[in-house]
Amino acid sequence: MVITDKELFPRGESGGKSVAGVTASGDNEGMIARIWRGWAPQTRADDYQRHYETDVSDHLKAVCGFRGAQLLRRDEGTEVVFTSITWFTDLAAVRGFAGDDYELALVEDAGQAALSRWDERVAHHEVAVQVS
């Protein structure tokens, strides 16, 4: 999957200098990818996806510094694994969404009802190189 400037910066705010579609880390200084996984039984996987498309998306869009999100879906037999990747301008924006203990996973009641298990902690990565 390739993340484009348009996906990361839907309002055209990248301001980064790129050469041949590659943006160096210095131009993305502070851009954070927040990565989390949850598992749902096949019978409730669509419920979780709908929850993410509506409730989770609405909450994210209200956060200053939010730059986009993807929900990845993979069938694994009787379960479906979801990987959520959200993009924020910096850790302050992540805290605006997740609070001071920003590595603690936020799973709303509707999400908990659909999922059988999930990562309790969230991984955060600084964007080093962006290819578009």
Stockholm file with secondary structure:
# STOCKHOLM 1.0

chainA/1-132         MVITDKELFPRGESGGKSVAGVTASGDNEGMIARIWRGWAPQTRADDYQRHYETDVSDHLKAVCGFRGAQLLRRDEGTEVVFTSITWFTDLAAVRGFAGDDYELALVEDAGQAALSRWDERVAHHEVAVQVS
#=GR chainA/1-132 SS CCCCHHHHCTTSCCCCCEETTEECGGGGTTCEEEEEEEEEEHHHHHHHHHHIIIIIHHHHHTSTTEEEEEEEEEEETTEEEEEEEEEESSHHHHHHHHCSSTTBCCCCHHHHHHCSEECSBCEEEECCCEEC
#=GC SS_cons         CCCCHHHHCTTSCCCCCEETTEECGGGGTTCEEEEEEEEEEHHHHHHHHHHIIIIIHHHHHTSTTEEEEEEEEEEETTEEEEEEEEEESSHHHHHHHHCSSTTBCCCCHHHHHHCSEECSBCEEEECCCEEC
//
